[in-house]
């Protein structure tokens, strides 16, 4: 997975990676993470908040550039804390 970009409400260009439900992924470190669930709107969350709430689900992989393996999607409770 590479990263994508979006313009935030202040007009700044921000990068994000996608953490998809049911998808084993290697996420690059980006400004934000978009959590994608089936039939739901994406939830875009600042990288540091992702680390604070669900960092335990992310396994740092010793490759360059730095990636984080995610195998388990956050629970509904964790997603509520991210929102």
DSSP file (Angstrom, degrees, kcal/mol; ACC not computed):
  #  RESIDUE AA STRUCTURE BP1 BP2  ACC     N-H-->O    O-->H-N    N-H-->O    O-->H-N    TCO  KAPPA ALPHA  PHI   PSI    X-CA   Y-CA   Z-CA
    1    1 A X              0   0    0      0, 0.0    27,-0.2     0, 0.0     2,-0.1   0.000 360.0 360.0 360.0 129.1    0.0    0.0    0.0
    2    2 A X        -     0   0    0     25,-0.1    16,-0.4     1,-0.1     2,-0.3  -0.261 360.0 -98.7 -91.6-169.5    1.3    3.4   -0.9
    3    3 A X        -     0   0    0     14,-0.1     2,-0.2    -2,-0.1    14,-0.2  -0.800  27.5-152.2-115.0 161.7   -0.2    6.5    0.6
    4    4 A X  E     -A   16   0A   0     12,-2.9    12,-2.5    -2,-0.3     2,-0.3  -0.648  12.5-129.5-119.9 175.7   -2.7    9.0   -0.7
    5    5 A X  E     +A   15   0A   0     10,-0.3     2,-0.3    -2,-0.2    10,-0.2  -0.941  19.9 176.4-132.5 154.0   -3.3   12.7   -0.1
    6    6 A X  E     -A   14   0A   0      8,-2.6     8,-3.4    -2,-0.3     2,-0.6  -0.965  32.3-113.3-146.3 161.8   -6.2   15.0    0.8
    7    7 A X  E     -A   13   0A   0     -2,-0.3     6,-0.2     6,-0.2    -2,-0.0  -0.879  32.3-142.3 -99.6 124.5   -6.7   18.7    1.6
    8    8 A X    >   -     0   0    0      4,-2.9     3,-2.6    -2,-0.6    -1,-0.0  -0.235  35.0 -90.8 -78.7 173.5   -7.7   19.3    5.2
    9    9 A X  T 3  S+     0   0    0      1,-0.3    -1,-0.1     2,-0.1    -2,-0.0   0.736 128.0  56.3 -58.8 -22.3  -10.2   22.1    6.2
   10   10 A X  T 3  S-     0   0    0      2,-0.1    -1,-0.3     1,-0.0    -2,-0.0   0.408 121.3-107.2 -88.6   2.1   -7.3   24.6    6.5
   11   11 A X  S <  S+     0   0    0     -3,-2.6     2,-0.3     1,-0.3    -2,-0.1   0.569  73.6 139.6  85.9   9.1   -6.2   23.9    2.9
   12   12 A X        -     0   0    0      1,-0.0    -4,-2.9    -5,-0.0     2,-0.5  -0.657  56.3-119.7 -87.7 142.7   -3.1   21.9    3.9
   13   13 A X  E     -A    7   0A   0     -2,-0.3     2,-0.3    -6,-0.2    -6,-0.2  -0.710  36.7-174.4 -80.6 126.4   -2.1   18.8    1.9
   14   14 A X  E     -A    6   0A   0     -8,-3.4    -8,-2.6    -2,-0.5     2,-0.3  -0.932  16.9-135.8-123.9 144.9   -2.1   15.8    4.2
   15   15 A X  E     -A    5   0A   0     -2,-0.3    17,-1.4   -10,-0.2     2,-0.3  -0.714  24.0-179.4 -96.5 151.2   -1.0   12.2    3.5
   16   16 A X  E     -Ab   4  32A   0    -12,-2.5   -12,-2.9    -2,-0.3     2,-0.3  -0.996  17.3-149.6-147.3 152.7   -3.0    9.2    4.6
   17   17 A X  E     - b   0  33A   0     15,-1.6    17,-3.3    -2,-0.3     2,-0.5  -0.759  25.9-117.6-112.5 165.0   -2.8    5.4    4.5
   18   18 A X  E     - b   0  34A   0    -16,-0.4     2,-0.7    -2,-0.3    17,-0.2  -0.914  17.5-168.3-114.3 125.1   -5.8    3.0    4.4
   19   19 A X  E     - b   0  35A   0     15,-2.6    17,-2.2    -2,-0.5     2,-0.3  -0.922  22.2-161.7-108.0 103.1   -6.5    0.4    7.1
   20   20 A X  E >   - b   0  36A   0     -2,-0.7     3,-1.8    15,-0.2     2,-0.2  -0.663  23.3-106.8 -94.5 141.6   -9.2   -1.8    5.6
   21   21 A X  T 3  S+     0   0    0     15,-2.8     3,-0.1    -2,-0.3    -1,-0.1  -0.447 105.8   8.4 -62.7 127.3  -11.5   -4.1    7.5
   22   22 A X  T 3  S+     0   0    0     -2,-0.2     2,-0.5     1,-0.2    -1,-0.3   0.610 102.8 119.5  78.5  12.9  -10.4   -7.7    6.9
   23   23 A X    <   -     0   0    0     -3,-1.8     2,-0.6     2,-0.0    -1,-0.2  -0.953  58.9-142.7-118.6 123.5   -7.2   -6.7    5.1
   24   24 A X        +     0   0    0     -2,-0.5     2,-0.3    -3,-0.1    47,-0.2  -0.742  42.0 172.1 -77.8 117.4   -3.7   -7.7    6.2
   25   25 A X  E     -D   70   0B   0     45,-2.5    45,-2.6    -2,-0.6     2,-0.6  -0.872  43.0-136.8-133.3 159.8   -1.7   -4.6    5.3
   26   26 A X  E     -D   69   0B   0     -2,-0.3     2,-0.4    43,-0.2    43,-0.2  -0.942  32.4-159.2-113.1 104.3    1.6   -2.8    5.7
   27   27 A X  E     -D   68   0B   0     41,-3.1    41,-2.3    -2,-0.6     2,-0.2  -0.693   7.0-140.6 -88.9 131.4    0.9    0.8    6.4
   28   28 A X  E     -D   67   0B   0     -2,-0.4     2,-0.5    39,-0.2    39,-0.2  -0.521  36.8 -94.0 -77.6 158.5    3.5    3.5    5.8
   29   29 A X        +     0   0    0     37,-0.8     2,-0.2    -2,-0.2    -1,-0.1  -0.648  62.2 161.6 -74.2 122.2    3.7    6.3    8.4
   30   30 A X        -     0   0    0     -2,-0.5   -14,-0.1   -15,-0.1    17,-0.1  -0.740  55.2 -96.4-132.4 177.7    1.5    9.1    7.2
   31   31 A X  S    S+     0   0    0    -16,-0.3    16,-2.7    -2,-0.2    17,-0.3   0.839 104.0   1.3 -66.8 -32.3   -0.2   12.2    8.6
   32   32 A X  E     -bC  16  46A   0    -17,-1.4   -15,-1.6    14,-0.3     2,-0.4  -0.923  65.0-129.1-148.9 168.5   -3.5   10.2    9.1
   33   33 A X  E     -bC  17  45A   0     12,-2.7    12,-2.7    -2,-0.3     2,-0.6  -0.992  13.9-146.7-125.8 134.5   -5.1    6.8    8.7
   34   34 A X  E     -bC  18  44A   0    -17,-3.3   -15,-2.6    -2,-0.4     2,-0.6  -0.908  12.2-151.2-100.5 116.9   -8.4    6.2    6.9
   35   35 A X  E     -bC  19  43A   0      8,-3.1     8,-2.0    -2,-0.6     2,-0.6  -0.801  14.1-162.3 -89.5 119.3  -10.3    3.3    8.5
   36   36 A X  E     +b   20   0A   0    -17,-2.2   -15,-2.8    -2,-0.6     2,-0.3  -0.911  11.8 176.8-112.0 118.7  -12.4    1.6    5.8
   37   37 A X    >   -     0   0    0     -2,-0.6     3,-1.6     3,-0.2     2,-0.1  -0.866  42.4 -87.4-115.9 153.5  -15.3   -0.6    6.8
   38   38 A X  T 3  S-     0   0    0     -2,-0.3     3,-0.1     1,-0.3    -1,-0.0  -0.354 108.7  -4.1 -58.4 130.1  -17.8   -2.3    4.5
   39   39 A X  T 3  S+     0   0    0      1,-0.2     2,-0.3    -2,-0.1    -1,-0.3   0.730 113.0 104.8  59.2  27.3  -20.8   -0.1    3.7
   40   40 A X  S <  S-     0   0    0     -3,-1.6    -3,-0.2     3,-0.0    -1,-0.2  -0.933  77.7 -99.6-132.3 157.6  -19.6    2.7    6.0
   41   41 A X        -     0   0    0     -2,-0.3    -4,-0.1     1,-0.1    -6,-0.0  -0.480  50.5 -99.7 -69.4 145.6  -18.0    6.1    5.5
   42   42 A X        -     0   0    0     -2,-0.1     2,-0.6    -6,-0.1    -6,-0.2  -0.366  27.8-140.5 -65.3 148.1  -14.3    6.2    6.1
   43   43 A X  E     -C   35   0A   0     -8,-2.0    -8,-3.1    -3,-0.1     2,-0.6  -0.959  15.0-159.5-109.7 114.6  -13.0    7.4    9.4
   44   44 A X  E     +C   34   0A   0     -2,-0.6     2,-0.4   -10,-0.2   -10,-0.2  -0.863  15.1 179.9-102.8 124.0   -9.9    9.6    8.9
   45   45 A X  E     -C   33   0A   0    -12,-2.7   -12,-2.7    -2,-0.6    38,-0.1  -0.958  33.5-102.1-130.4 139.1   -7.8    9.9   12.1
   46   46 A X  E  >  -C   32   0A   0     -2,-0.4     4,-2.0   -14,-0.2     3,-0.4  -0.278  35.4-119.7 -56.1 139.9   -4.5   11.7   12.9
   47   47 A X  H  > S+     0   0    0    -16,-2.7     4,-2.4     1,-0.2     5,-0.2   0.887 110.5  52.1 -52.6 -47.3   -1.5    9.4   13.0
   48   48 A X  H  > S+     0   0    0    -17,-0.3     4,-2.4     1,-0.2    -1,-0.2   0.885 108.7  50.1 -63.4 -38.0   -0.7   10.1   16.7
   49   49 A X  H  > S+     0   0    0     -3,-0.4     4,-2.3     2,-0.2     5,-0.3   0.891 108.6  53.7 -65.8 -37.9   -4.2    9.5   17.9
   50   50 A X  H  X S+     0   0    0     -4,-2.0     4,-2.9     2,-0.2     5,-0.3   0.938 110.3  46.9 -59.2 -47.0   -4.1    6.1   16.0
   51   51 A X  H  X S+     0   0    0     -4,-2.4     4,-1.3     1,-0.2    -2,-0.2   0.920 112.8  49.9 -59.9 -44.4   -0.9    5.2   17.8
   52   52 A X  H  < S+     0   0    0     -4,-2.4    -1,-0.2    -5,-0.2    -2,-0.2   0.863 122.7  29.5 -64.2 -37.4   -2.4    6.3   21.1
   53   53 A X  H  < S+     0   0    0     -4,-2.3    -2,-0.2    -5,-0.1    -3,-0.2   0.885 139.5  11.3 -94.2 -43.8   -5.6    4.3   20.7
   54   54 A X  H >< S+     0   0    0     -4,-2.9     3,-2.2    -5,-0.3     4,-0.3   0.125  81.5 119.9-127.1  21.2   -4.8    1.2   18.6
   55   55 A X  G ><  +     0   0    0     -4,-1.3     3,-1.6    -5,-0.3    -1,-0.1   0.787  70.0  68.3 -57.1 -27.3   -1.0    1.2   18.4
   56   56 A X  G 3  S+     0   0    0      1,-0.3    -1,-0.3    -5,-0.2    -2,-0.1   0.673  95.1  55.7 -67.0 -16.2   -1.1   -2.2   20.1
   57   57 A X  G <  S+     0   0    0     -3,-2.2    14,-0.6    13,-0.0     2,-0.5   0.484  94.9  84.4 -90.3  -4.2   -2.6   -3.6   16.9
   58   58 A X  E <   -E   70   0B   0     -3,-1.6     2,-0.6    -4,-0.3    12,-0.2  -0.872  61.9-161.5-107.2 127.3    0.3   -2.3   14.8
   59   59 A X  E     -E   69   0B   0     10,-2.5    10,-3.1    -2,-0.5     2,-0.2  -0.928  20.0-130.9-109.9 115.9    3.5   -4.2   14.4
   60   60 A X  E     -E   68   0B   0     -2,-0.6     2,-0.4     8,-0.2     8,-0.2  -0.470  22.3-148.5 -65.7 129.9    6.6   -2.2   13.3
   61   61 A X  E     -E   67   0B   0      6,-2.7     2,-2.2    -2,-0.2     6,-0.8  -0.866  15.1-125.4-105.5 134.2    8.3   -4.1   10.4
   62   62 A X  S    S+     0   0    0     -2,-0.4     2,-0.3     4,-0.1     4,-0.1  -0.459  71.5 107.3 -80.9  71.0   12.0   -3.8   10.0
   63   63 A X  S    S-     0   0    0     -2,-2.2     2,-0.4     4,-0.2     4,-0.2  -0.913  70.1 -83.1-137.4 165.7   12.0   -2.6    6.3
   64   64 A X  S    S+     0   0    0     -2,-0.3     2,-0.2     2,-0.1    -2,-0.0  -0.980 112.3  35.7-119.6 133.1   12.7    0.7    4.6
   65   65 A X  S    S-     0   0    0     -2,-0.4    -2,-0.1   -36,-0.0    -1,-0.1   0.622 113.2-103.0 -69.7 160.2   10.7    2.8    4.3
   66   66 A X        -     0   0    0     -2,-0.2   -37,-0.8    -4,-0.1     2,-0.3  -0.198  47.2-179.6 -55.0 133.9    9.2    2.1    7.7
   67   67 A X  E     -DE  28  61B   0     -6,-0.8    -6,-2.7    -4,-0.2     2,-0.5  -0.928  21.3-143.1-133.7 159.3    5.9    0.1    7.6
   68   68 A X  E     -DE  27  60B   0    -41,-2.3   -41,-3.1    -2,-0.3     2,-0.4  -0.987  17.3-138.0-125.5 121.1    3.5   -1.1   10.2
   69   69 A X  E     -DE  26  59B   0    -10,-3.1   -10,-2.5    -2,-0.5     2,-0.5  -0.633  19.0-172.1 -80.1 131.8    1.8   -4.5    9.8
   70   70 A X  E     +DE  25  58B   0    -45,-2.6   -45,-2.5    -2,-0.4   -12,-0.1  -0.993  19.9 157.7-124.4 124.8   -1.9   -4.5   10.7
   71   71 A X        +     0   0    0    -14,-0.6     2,-0.4    -2,-0.5    -1,-0.1   0.600  63.4  57.0-116.1 -23.4   -3.7   -7.8   10.7
   72   72 A X  S    S-     0   0    0    -15,-0.4     2,-0.2   -51,-0.1    -1,-0.2  -0.944  75.9-134.3-118.2 131.8   -6.7   -7.1   13.0
   73   73 A X        -     0   0    0     -2,-0.4   -52,-0.1     1,-0.1   -53,-0.0  -0.591  38.1 -95.4 -80.8 144.5   -9.2   -4.3   12.5
   74   74 A X        -     0   0    0     -2,-0.2    -1,-0.1     1,-0.1   -20,-0.0  -0.211  42.1-110.2 -58.0 149.5  -10.0   -2.1   15.5
   75   75 A X     >  -     0   0    0      1,-0.1     4,-2.6    -3,-0.1     5,-0.2  -0.222  30.9-102.2 -71.2 167.8  -13.1   -3.1   17.5
   76   76 A X  H  > S+     0   0    0      1,-0.2     4,-2.2     2,-0.2     5,-0.1   0.887 125.0  52.8 -58.9 -39.3  -16.2   -0.9   17.5
   77   77 A X  H  > S+     0   0    0      2,-0.2     4,-1.7     1,-0.2    -1,-0.2   0.917 110.0  47.0 -64.2 -43.5  -15.2    0.4   21.0
   78   78 A X  H  > S+     0   0    0      1,-0.2     4,-1.5     2,-0.2    -2,-0.2   0.905 111.1  51.6 -65.2 -40.7  -11.7    1.4   19.7
   79   79 A X  H  X S+     0   0    0     -4,-2.6     4,-1.5     1,-0.2    -1,-0.2   0.884 107.0  53.6 -63.3 -37.3  -13.3    3.0   16.6
   80   80 A X  H  < S+     0   0    0     -4,-2.2    -1,-0.2     1,-0.2    -2,-0.2   0.885 108.0  50.4 -63.5 -37.9  -15.6    5.0   18.9
   81   81 A X  H  < S+     0   0    0     -4,-1.7    -1,-0.2     1,-0.2    -2,-0.2   0.797 109.9  51.1 -69.3 -28.1  -12.5    6.2   20.8
   82   82 A X  H  <        0   0    0     -4,-1.5    -1,-0.2     1,-0.2    -2,-0.2   0.769 360.0 360.0 -76.9 -26.4  -10.8    7.2   17.5
   83   83 A X     <        0   0    0     -4,-1.5    -1,-0.2    -5,-0.1    -2,-0.2   0.469 360.0 360.0 -73.2 360.0  -13.9    9.2   16.4
